[in-house]
Amino acid sequence: MNEKLRAMDREIGKMREAAQELRRLALECDMPAGVKNADRILASLEMLALHVSDPLSLE
């Protein structure tokens, strides 16, 4: 179970990096809707990371 949580944590990190890159590109292209959507993705990833990291921190 813990290995699966660690794998999920790594994948969340990769998704966070991708979403940050999308946000950066949307800013450069002056796409407010793209920035807003990237911010929503980042917020969702933050919530997911909290749910995954809580059990890992109990170890």
A tleap script that builds the chain and sets N, CA, C and O, in Angstrom:
source leaprc.protein.ff14SB
mol = sequence {
  NMET ASN GLU LYS LEU ARG ALA MET ASP ARG
  GLU ILE GLY LYS MET ARG GLU ALA ALA GLN
  GLU LEU ARG ARG LEU ALA LEU GLU CYS ASP
  MET PRO ALA GLY VAL LYS ASN ALA ASP ARG
  ILE LEU ALA SER LEU GLU MET LEU ALA LEU
  HIE VAL SER ASP PRO LEU SER LEU CGLU
}
set mol.1.N position { 0.819 -1.194 0.000 }
set mol.1.CA position { 0.000 0.000 0.000 }
set mol.1.C position { 0.865 1.261 0.000 }
set mol.1.O position { 0.608 2.191 -0.764 }
set mol.2.N position { 1.884 1.291 0.853 }
set mol.2.CA position { 2.737 2.478 0.939 }
set mol.2.C position { 3.511 2.724 -0.347 }
set mol.2.O position { 3.740 3.873 -0.725 }
set mol.3.N position { 3.916 1.646 -1.023 }
set mol.3.CA position { 4.617 1.813 -2.298 }
set mol.3.C position { 3.694 2.442 -3.333 }
set mol.3.O position { 4.123 3.277 -4.129 }
set mol.4.N position { 2.431 2.041 -3.322 }
set mol.4.CA position { 1.468 2.626 -4.257 }
set mol.4.C position { 1.245 4.101 -3.943 }
set mol.4.O position { 1.126 4.922 -4.852 }
set mol.5.N position { 1.188 4.437 -2.659 }
set mol.5.CA position { 1.034 5.843 -2.279 }
set mol.5.C position { 2.252 6.659 -2.696 }
set mol.5.O position { 2.118 7.795 -3.151 }
set mol.6.N position { 3.431 6.084 -2.541 }
set mol.6.CA position { 4.649 6.791 -2.961 }
set mol.6.C position { 4.657 6.995 -4.472 }
set mol.6.O position { 5.059 8.052 -4.960 }
set mol.7.N position { 4.212 5.979 -5.212 }
set mol.7.CA position { 4.128 6.103 -6.669 }
set mol.7.C position { 3.131 7.194 -7.053 }
set mol.7.O position { 3.381 7.986 -7.961 }
set mol.8.N position { 2.004 7.224 -6.355 }
set mol.8.CA position { 1.018 8.275 -6.610 }
set mol.8.C position { 1.614 9.647 -6.311 }
set mol.8.O position { 1.392 10.596 -7.062 }
set mol.9.N position { 2.357 9.754 -5.235 }
set mol.9.CA position { 2.980 11.018 -4.854 }
set mol.9.C position { 3.944 11.493 -5.940 }
set mol.9.O position { 3.981 12.681 -6.262 }
set mol.10.N position { 4.718 10.576 -6.500 }
set mol.10.CA position { 5.647 10.928 -7.583 }
set mol.10.C position { 4.884 11.410 -8.815 }
set mol.10.O position { 5.273 12.395 -9.442 }
set mol.11.N position { 3.802 10.719 -9.160 }
set mol.11.CA position { 3.007 11.107 -10.325 }
set mol.11.C position { 2.357 12.470 -10.123 }
set mol.11.O position { 2.275 13.268 -11.058 }
set mol.12.N position { 1.899 12.735 -8.915 }
set mol.12.CA position { 1.313 14.047 -8.612 }
set mol.12.C position { 2.362 15.135 -8.821 }
set mol.12.O position { 2.058 16.204 -9.348 }
set mol.13.N position { 3.589 14.860 -8.409 }
set mol.13.CA position { 4.676 15.820 -8.616 }
set mol.13.C position { 4.906 16.107 -10.090 }
set mol.13.O position { 5.111 17.258 -10.475 }
set mol.14.N position { 4.873 15.073 -10.916 }
set mol.14.CA position { 5.047 15.252 -12.361 }
set mol.14.C position { 3.894 16.064 -12.942 }
set mol.14.O position { 4.104 16.945 -13.776 }
set mol.15.N position { 2.671 15.761 -12.494 }
set mol.15.CA position { 1.507 16.500 -12.984 }
set mol.15.C position { 1.573 17.961 -12.550 }
set mol.15.O position { 1.194 18.855 -13.306 }
set mol.16.N position { 2.053 18.199 -11.336 }
set mol.16.CA position { 2.182 19.570 -10.839 }
set mol.16.C position { 3.161 20.354 -11.715 }
set mol.16.O position { 2.896 21.500 -12.079 }
set mol.17.N position { 4.292 19.728 -12.049 }
set mol.17.CA position { 5.270 20.392 -12.912 }
set mol.17.C position { 4.673 20.704 -14.278 }
set mol.17.O position { 4.900 21.785 -14.823 }
set mol.18.N position { 3.910 19.763 -14.835 }
set mol.18.CA position { 3.279 19.977 -16.139 }
set mol.18.C position { 2.250 21.105 -16.066 }
set mol.18.O position { 2.175 21.934 -16.973 }
set mol.19.N position { 1.468 21.142 -15.007 }
set mol.19.CA position { 0.457 22.193 -14.857 }
set mol.19.C position { 1.120 23.557 -14.673 }
set mol.19.O position { 0.619 24.562 -15.179 }
set mol.20.N position { 2.235 23.599 -13.959 }
set mol.20.CA position { 2.954 24.862 -13.788 }
set mol.20.C position { 3.507 25.350 -15.126 }
set mol.20.O position { 3.508 26.550 -15.404 }
set mol.21.N position { 3.972 24.419 -15.946 }
set mol.21.CA position { 4.466 24.783 -17.277 }
set mol.21.C position { 3.320 25.291 -18.154 }
set mol.21.O position { 3.484 26.273 -18.878 }
set mol.22.N position { 2.170 24.633 -18.094 }
set mol.22.CA position { 1.003 25.105 -18.845 }
set mol.22.C position { 0.611 26.512 -18.400 }
set mol.22.O position { 0.286 27.361 -19.229 }
set mol.23.N position { 0.643 26.749 -17.118 }
set mol.23.CA position { 0.294 28.076 -16.592 }
set mol.23.C position { 1.278 29.124 -17.093 }
set mol.23.O position { 0.882 30.217 -17.497 }
set mol.24.N position { 2.551 28.785 -17.065 }
set mol.24.CA position { 3.581 29.712 -17.541 }
set mol.24.C position { 3.366 30.049 -19.014 }
set mol.24.O position { 3.449 31.211 -19.411 }
set mol.25.N position { 3.089 29.023 -19.819 }
set mol.25.CA position { 2.860 29.243 -21.245 }
set mol.25.C position { 1.603 30.068 -21.492 }
set mol.25.O position { 1.580 30.926 -22.374 }
set mol.26.N position { 0.564 29.807 -20.716 }
set mol.26.CA position { -0.673 30.581 -20.856 }
set mol.26.C position { -0.427 32.048 -20.509 }
set mol.26.O position { -0.977 32.941 -21.153 }
set mol.27.N position { 0.394 32.296 -19.499 }
set mol.27.CA position { 0.747 33.677 -19.154 }
set mol.27.C position { 1.503 34.349 -20.298 }
set mol.27.O position { 1.228 35.499 -20.641 }
set mol.28.N position { 2.450 33.631 -20.880 }
set mol.28.CA position { 3.244 34.186 -21.979 }
set mol.28.C position { 2.385 34.484 -23.201 }
set mol.28.O position { 2.660 35.429 -23.940 }
set mol.29.N position { 1.345 33.680 -23.417 }
set mol.29.CA position { 0.460 33.852 -24.573 }
set mol.29.C position { -0.719 34.762 -24.265 }
set mol.29.O position { -1.606 34.932 -25.102 }
set mol.30.N position { -0.739 35.346 -23.075 }
set mol.30.CA position { -1.825 36.225 -22.649 }
set mol.30.C position { -3.180 35.534 -22.803 }
set mol.30.O position { -4.086 36.034 -23.469 }
set mol.31.N position { -3.287 34.371 -22.166 }
set mol.31.CA position { -4.525 33.584 -22.189 }
set mol.31.C position { -5.061 33.472 -20.764 }
set mol.31.O position { -4.755 32.504 -20.067 }
set mol.32.N position { -5.854 34.445 -20.321 }
set mol.32.CA position { -6.364 34.417 -18.947 }
set mol.32.C position { -7.153 33.149 -18.620 }
set mol.32.O position { -7.056 32.634 -17.506 }
set mol.33.N position { -7.924 32.646 -19.569 }
set mol.33.CA position { -8.695 31.424 -19.312 }
set mol.33.C position { -7.760 30.237 -19.096 }
set mol.33.O position { -8.032 29.373 -18.263 }
set mol.34.N position { -6.667 30.196 -19.843 }
set mol.34.CA position { -5.695 29.127 -19.669 }
set mol.34.C position { -5.022 29.190 -18.311 }
set mol.34.O position { -4.788 28.162 -17.675 }
set mol.35.N position { -4.710 30.402 -17.869 }
set mol.35.CA position { -4.104 30.589 -16.549 }
set mol.35.C position { -5.077 30.139 -15.466 }
set mol.35.O position { -4.698 29.448 -14.521 }
set mol.36.N position { -6.335 30.540 -15.616 }
set mol.36.CA position { -7.353 30.183 -14.622 }
set mol.36.C position { -7.540 28.667 -14.551 }
set mol.36.O position { -7.644 28.103 -13.462 }
set mol.37.N position { -7.582 28.015 -15.702 }
set mol.37.CA position { -7.737 26.560 -15.712 }
set mol.37.C position { -6.515 25.860 -15.128 }
set mol.37.O position { -6.651 24.872 -14.408 }
set mol.38.N position { -5.332 26.363 -15.433 }
set mol.38.CA position { -4.116 25.782 -14.856 }
set mol.38.C position { -4.115 25.958 -13.341 }
set mol.38.O position { -3.693 25.063 -12.609 }
set mol.39.N position { -4.587 27.110 -12.870 }
set mol.39.CA position { -4.687 27.330 -11.424 }
set mol.39.C position { -5.648 26.332 -10.785 }
set mol.39.O position { -5.396 25.835 -9.687 }
set mol.40.N position { -6.739 26.043 -11.469 }
set mol.40.CA position { -7.695 25.054 -10.951 }
set mol.40.C position { -7.070 23.665 -10.889 }
set mol.40.O position { -7.273 22.924 -9.927 }
set mol.41.N position { -6.314 23.322 -11.914 }
set mol.41.CA position { -5.631 22.026 -11.932 }
set mol.41.C position { -4.649 21.951 -10.764 }
set mol.41.O position { -4.585 20.944 -10.059 }
set mol.42.N position { -3.892 23.018 -10.570 }
set mol.42.CA position { -2.918 23.041 -9.473 }
set mol.42.C position { -3.601 22.922 -8.115 }
set mol.42.O position { -3.090 22.246 -7.222 }
set mol.43.N position { -4.743 23.568 -7.954 }
set mol.43.CA position { -5.479 23.466 -6.689 }
set mol.43.C position { -5.976 22.039 -6.471 }
set mol.43.O position { -5.920 21.522 -5.354 }
set mol.44.N position { -6.460 21.406 -7.529 }
set mol.44.CA position { -6.924 20.021 -7.415 }
set mol.44.C position { -5.772 19.087 -7.073 }
set mol.44.O position { -5.921 18.175 -6.260 }
set mol.45.N position { -4.632 19.317 -7.695 }
set mol.45.CA position { -3.461 18.493 -7.398 }
set mol.45.C position { -3.002 18.685 -5.960 }
set mol.45.O position { -2.541 17.740 -5.319 }
set mol.46.N position { -3.128 19.901 -5.456 }
set mol.46.CA position { -2.750 20.161 -4.061 }
set mol.46.C position { -3.641 19.365 -3.110 }
set mol.46.O position { -3.158 18.777 -2.143 }
set mol.47.N position { -4.932 19.350 -3.387 }
set mol.47.CA position { -5.861 18.582 -2.546 }
set mol.47.C position { -5.545 17.086 -2.630 }
set mol.47.O position { -5.545 16.387 -1.616 }
set mol.48.N position { -5.278 16.607 -3.832 }
set mol.48.CA position { -4.933 15.198 -4.008 }
set mol.48.C position { -3.640 14.869 -3.269 }
set mol.48.O position { -3.536 13.822 -2.631 }
set mol.49.N position { -2.669 15.749 -3.353 }
set mol.49.CA position { -1.395 15.528 -2.660 }
set mol.49.C position { -1.596 15.444 -1.154 }
set mol.49.O position { -0.944 14.645 -0.481 }
set mol.50.N position { -2.495 16.264 -0.624 }
set mol.50.CA position { -2.771 16.204 0.815 }
set mol.50.C position { -3.344 14.850 1.211 }
set mol.50.O position { -2.973 14.295 2.245 }
set mol.51.N position { -4.236 14.325 0.401 }
set mol.51.CA position { -4.847 13.035 0.713 }
set mol.51.C position { -3.845 11.887 0.623 }
set mol.51.O position { -3.957 10.900 1.350 }
set mol.52.N position { -2.877 12.018 -0.259 }
set mol.52.CA position { -1.870 10.966 -0.412 }
set mol.52.C position { -0.779 11.106 0.642 }
set mol.52.O position { -0.297 10.105 1.173 }
set mol.53.N position { -0.388 12.336 0.947 }
set mol.53.CA position { 0.739 12.532 1.864 }
set mol.53.C position { 0.370 12.296 3.324 }
set mol.53.O position { 1.232 11.936 4.126 }
set mol.54.N position { -0.892 12.492 3.681 }
set mol.54.CA position { -1.287 12.266 5.078 }
set mol.54.C position { -0.970 10.849 5.553 }
set mol.54.O position { -0.333 10.696 6.596 }
set mol.55.N position { -1.388 9.809 4.830 }
set mol.55.CA position { -1.040 8.455 5.290 }
set mol.55.C position { 0.472 8.196 5.279 }
set mol.55.O position { 0.988 7.463 6.123 }
set mol.56.N position { 1.176 8.805 4.315 }
set mol.56.CA position { 2.627 8.611 4.260 }
set mol.56.C position { 3.322 9.267 5.448 }
set mol.56.O position { 4.338 8.763 5.927 }
set mol.57.N position { 2.791 10.373 5.920 }
set mol.57.CA position { 3.426 11.066 7.043 }
set mol.57.C position { 3.216 10.336 8.369 }
set mol.57.O position { 3.911 10.609 9.348 }
set mol.58.N position { 2.269 9.416 8.399 }
set mol.58.CA position { 2.008 8.661 9.624 }
set mol.58.C position { 3.002 7.527 9.837 }
set mol.58.O position { 3.046 6.925 10.910 }
set mol.59.N position { 3.797 7.239 8.815 }
set mol.59.CA position { 4.770 6.141 8.927 }
set mol.59.C position { 5.863 6.469 9.913 }
set mol.59.O position { 6.763 5.658 10.129 }
savepdb mol mol.pdb
quit
